[in-house]
């Protein structure tokens, strides 16, 4: 029996087996990518005193790191398409470690921007994207559960890194802590080593497969030797690494607009929760414990949400569940100013952790549900670079409101209103998208009973036995049918 690489068919996701080892590696990589920039805030006060800078200047370290993590998405996606997930994550882990070790020798805040912000931030980008992508290659039926478990790495790492960083800070100072953290980040290389590719074919097999495809394509007239055709092939080569045709994809555009809007209010409440508690006269340790409560609830909420999203009642309409989660998150922030004491803030932290975990657990699952596993790599890259702009703007805008009005409640109201608006937008537009898909499928089915699926959009009715590449994949043409899967990537 021919292997998938030699038959032109993608390998079927095993939904288990070595996939659990891959999931563990993704848990580590995703956890570091999301939690590490937040956990660095423990060192900011000493760094501020050491270099004689303002808090806003020191805060740019985390801001640049987040921007590099999200803005590096397209580059990471291109590298994954070219080399696969394993080498990209290993290189990203090395870059993170080198960046933090170099930061321990920095003599100016500008050098910290480069070493911690740019180097380590981009290294985290090379960890985040491949980890999310590889889950889609190893899981199909259990994909929502797998995504929920992998995304739970963020709160677990935050709970671990926060006390660890405080311990390192008390015993070694910020320089010694950065040196040790650089060594700890090298564990991302170990996580990346677990990302064994599916449908592996190397050396002569890959070359022969490519040669056979080209000869067959020429025989049926698919490859023309004209300059115009060569230009088209160049464009196709670019799209192989970053599929810009996604901007013609209705479901993808709806997701993109809704998420860009959502991130204006997504991270600011976490940044200002502890300062808000201190502003109310609550002691520092109790204020910090609010973040621990949030992280613990978040940790439980993510895999639980994955289980719910994987149910036969929710998964076919998972976009609605995602929209509700965003709106629920916003409602929590709108009600936060009503908390007048510590007990009220504890209740807010519990519901905030629940809502935050629900959104994070489905953030990538809903995108894969729309574009499918094949185009997911490019989709993640395009989405993250758009999101990085509003991620950077969210906390500064919230801080400006606090400075202007002298009260934290306006920041929470702003974040809540933005997220309720984003959730409402996604709910309405997804309803419209589902309606349009049904009409298009009916129209195509009437014209050609053998093809009951629109060319540009896919059916949202989930069939775990038939679907491997998710929703809304364009049917392969005859030319595309000659492509072969080599090392999990399509080669022509």
N, C-alpha and C positions, 0 to 999 in steps of 0.2 A: 504494500500500500504506500502511495506516494506521501511524502511529508508535505505539510502545509506550504513550505517554501517552494516546493517544486510543483505544486498544483495550482498556485496562484490564489489560494484561499488563506485568509487570516486564521491564526490559531484560535481555537475556541477557549475563552477564559475558563480556567479550571475551577474557579469558585472555591478554592481551598488548596490543600497540599502545600506546595512551596509558597503559595499566595499568602499564607499566614506569616511566613518569615518576611516576605515583602511588606506586608502590612505593619509588622513591627518596625522595620526600617523606616517606613513612611511616618509612623508615629513619632519616632525620634527626630527625623528631619523637619517635619512640619511643626513639631513642638518647639524646637530651637528657632525656627524661622519667625514664628509669631510671638513667642514669649521673651526672647532675648532682648529685643529693643526696649520692651517695657521694664524688664528687670534691671537694666543699666541705670535707671533713675536713682538707685540707692547711692551711687558714687558721685552724683552730680554736685552735691554740696561741697565735698572735699576738693573736687576738681575746680569748682568755682573759686574757692579760697586759694588754691594753689596757684592758679593762673591769674587771679585778680580780675575775673570776668563777671558779667551779669548772668542772672539765671537764664535769660532768654538766649544768650550766646551759648551757654552750655546745653540748653535744650535742643539746639540745632543738631547736636550729635545724634540724638534719637531720630529727629526729623529727617536728616540726610540718610540715615540708615534705613528708615521705612521707605523713603523715596527710591533709594537704590534697590531695595528688595522688590518693590512693586514695579518700578520703572524698568528693571532688568528683565521683566517677564518675556517680552518678545525675543530678546537675545537668548534667553534660556530656552524658549520654545524652539528656536532655530537650531540651537546646539543639540537639543534632544532629538529633533528630526534627523539631524546629520549623524550624530554619534551614539544615540541611545541614552537612556536614563542613568545607567550605572556610572560611566566615566564622568558625566556632567556633575553628578552629586559628589563623587570622590574629589573632583577638582574644586567644587564649591566648598567642601569641608576644609581642604588645604588652604584655600583663600581666606576663609573665616579665621582659621587658626593663625595664619601668618599676619593677618590684619590686627588681631588682638595682641599677639606677641609684640609686634612692631609698636602698637599703641603704648605699651608699658615703658617704652623708651622715648616717648614724645616730649618735646620741650615747649610746645605752644598749642593753643587751642585749634589753630588751623591744621596742624599735623594730626590732631585727633579727628578732625572732620574727614581727612583723607584716609587714615588707617582704619578707624572704627566705622565712620559713616559710609565711605565709598567702598573700601576693600571688603570689609566684613559684611556690609549691606548687600553688595553684589554677590558675595559668596552665599548668603542666605537665599537670594533669588535663585541661584543655581541648585539650591536644596529644595525649595518650595515647589517649583513647577514640575520637575521630574517626579517628585514623590506623589503629587496629585495625579499625574498622567499615568504612572505605572499601575496605580490601583485600578484604573479603567481597563487595563490590559489583562489583569488577573481575576477580576470579579465582574459578573454580570447580574445573576439573580440576587446575590448578596451585596451588590455594590453600594446601596444606601447604608447598609450596616457597616460595611468596610470603611466607607467615607466617614461615618460618624465616629467609629473607633479611631481612625487616623487623626481626625480633627481634634479628638480628645487629648492629643499630645500637647496642645497649646496650654490648657489649664493645668495639666499635670506638671509640665515644665515650669509654668509660672509659680505654682506652689512650691516647687523644688528649688528653683533659682533664687527666689526672693530671700528665703532664710539662708541659703548657701552664700549668696552675695554679701549679706549682712555679716555672716561669720568670717568670710574672707576679708571683708573691709576692716573688721575689728582686729584681725590678727596680722594682716599683711599690707594694709593700705590699698589705695587704688592701683598703684603700679604693680605690686605683687599679685593683686587680684586679677588684673588684666592678663598677666602672664599665665596664671593658672587657668583662667577661663579660655585662653587660646588653646591650651592643651585639651581642655574638656571638649571644645568644639571640634576637635579632630575626630571625635566619635561619629561625626557625620560621615566621615570616610568609611567607617565600619558599616554604618547603615546603608550607604550607597553600594557597598560590596554585595549586599543581599539582593539587589535589584537585578536578578538574572533575567535576561531578555527572553521573550517567547518567540517561537518560530525561528530559532537561530540557524543561520546558514552562513558559512564563511568560505574564504579562499576561492578555489576553483569552482565550487558549487555556485557561489554567488555570481562569479564572472560568466559561467556558462549559462546561468538562468537569464542574465541580462542580455547576453549575445543572442540567445534563442528568441527572446521577446522582440528584440530589434529586427532580426531576420524575418520573423513572422509578420511583424508590423509592416515591413517593406513589401512583403509579398502581397499583402492585401491593400497596399496603397496608402497606408496611414502616414508614412514618413516621406515627405517631399524634400528635394534638395534645393529648394528655392530660398532666397534670402528672407522673404516674408515668413516662411515656415520656420526658419531658424530663429527669427525674432519672437515668434509665438512660443517656441520651445524655451527661450530664455525666460519669458514671462511665466511659463509653466514651471520652470526650475525654481523661480523665486516663490511661486505659490506653493511649491512642495514644502518649503520651509516655513512660510507664513502666509496662510490662505486669506488673502484680502477679499475674496469673494464672499466672505462672511458678512461683509457690510451690505450685501444684498439679501441677507437672510432675515426675514421679518422677526422671527422669534429671538434671534441673537441681538438685534437692535433694541427690542423691547427690554431684554435682560440688561443690556449695556446701559441704557438711559436710566432705568430704575436703580441699578446698583451704584452708578456714579452719584446720583442724587442721595441715595441712602448713606453713603460714606461721609457725607457732610456732617452727619450727626451720630456716626457709629462709634468712634473712639473717644471723642471729647468727654463723655460722662465718666469713662474709666479713669481718664487723666485727672479729672477734677473731683472725683468722689471723696478721696481722703482729705484734700484741702477744704472741701465743703463741710465735712464733719468737724474738722478743726475750727473752722469759722464759726460753727455752732457751739464751740466751747468743749468739745469732746477731746479727751486726751489722745496723744499720738498713737499709743499702742492699740487702743480701741478703734481709732480711725483706720489704722492699717489692717486691723482684723476684718473690716468690711470687705476689703479686697480678697481676703482669704475665703470669706463666706461666698462671695461671688464666684471665685474660681472653683470651689468645691461643688457648688450647684451646677456650674457650667460643665464640669467634668462628668457629672451624672447625666445632664441634659443631652449631651451630644450623642452618645450611643443609643440612648432611649429614643431620641428623635429619629435616628437611623432606623431603628426597629419599626417605628410607626410609619415612616416614609416608605418602608419596604413592604408594607401590608397591601393586600389586593384592593383595599378600599381607597387608599391614599395615593399609591404610586401612579396610577393612570392620570391623576390630576395633581401631581406634586407641585406644579407651579402655583396653584391656589394656596396650598399649605405654606409655601415659601412666602407668598405675599402676606398671608395672615401673620406669620412670625415677625416680619418686619414691622407691620402695623402694631402688633402687640408690644414689641420693643419700644416703639415710639410712645405708646400709651403709658408705659412704665415711667418714662422720663417726664411726661406731662404731669403725672401724679406725684412725682418726687418732691416738689416744693411743699406739698401738704404734710410731709414728715417734719414734725416739730421737735422730736427727741431722738435718742439713740435707737430706741425700739423701732421707731418708724423707719429709720435708715436701714436697720437690719432687714425689715420686711421688704424694703425697696431693693436691697442687695440680692435677696433671694429671688425675687421676680425678675430682676435685671439679669442675674446669672442664668435663669431659665430661658429668658427670651434671647439672650446673647448666644447661648449654646444652641438653641433651635436654628437661629440664622446661620451660624458657622457650620453646623452639621450639614446643611443643605446648600451652602453657597456654591460649591462646585458640582454637586450632584444635579442640581437643576440646570446648570449650564451644559453638562454632558447629556442630560435628558433632551435638550433642545438640538444640539449640533451633532451628537454622536461621538463615539470614541475616536474615530478616524480624524475628525476635524477638531477634536477637543484640544489638542496641543496648541494649535494656532489660536483657537478661541481664548484660551487662558492667557496667552501672551498679549493679545490685543486688549483684553478686558483689564488686566492688571496695570497696564501703562495708562489707561484712561482713569482708573480708580486712584492712582497715586496722587493725582492733582488734588482731588477732594479730600484725600486722607491727610495731606499736608495742610490744607486750608481749614479743616474742621476744628482742631484744637485752638489755633490762633484766633479764629473768629469767635469761638466761645470765650477765650481769654479777653478779647476786646470788649465783649459784652459785660464781663465781670468788671473790667476796669472802668467802663463807661457808667454803669449803673450802681456799682459797688455792692452788687448782690448776685449770688450764684443762681438764683431761681430763673433768671432770664436765659442763662445758658442752657439749663435743662429744658425750658420751654421751647427754645429754638431747636434743640436736637430732637425733642419729641415731635414737634410739628413737621420737621423735615422728614423724619422716618415714617410718620403716619401718611404724609403725602406720597412718599416713595412706595409704601405698601399699597395704598389705594390705586396709584398709577399702575403698578404691576398687576393688581387684581383685575382692573378694568381692561387693560390691554391684553392680558392673557385670555380673558373671556372672549375678546374680539379675535384673538389669534386662533383659539379653539374653533370658533364659529367659521372663520375663513378656511381653516384646514378641512373641516367637515364638508363645506361647499365645494372646495377644490377637489377633494377626493371623490365626491359624488359626481362632479362634472367629468373628471378623467375616467372614472369607472363606467359612465354612460357611453363615452366615446370609444373606449377600449377596455372591455371587461377583464383582459389579462393584466392590465396595469391599473390597479385601483389606488394609485398613490401619486400625488402631484410631483412634478419635477423638482420644484424648488423648496417644498416643505414636505415634511413627513407626517405620518399618522401619529397621534398621541395616544393611541390605544396600545398599551404595553402587552407584548406577547413574549414571555421569557423563553419560549422554546424556539422562536424564529428570529428574534432580534439579537444581534451581537453588537452592532455599532450604534445603538441608541436611536433617538428620534430624528426625524427630519434630515435624513441622508439622501442625497440625490442618487437615483438609480445609476448603476454603472453603464456606460456606453460600451459598444463592442471593443473600441480601442482601449478603454479603461479596463475591460475584462481581461486584457492580455498582461496587465501588470501583475507582478508577483510580490508576495510578502517575503522580504529578506530581513532577518533579525528584527522582526516586528515592524519594519518600515517599508513603505512601498517604493520599489525601484522600477524604473522603466528601461 
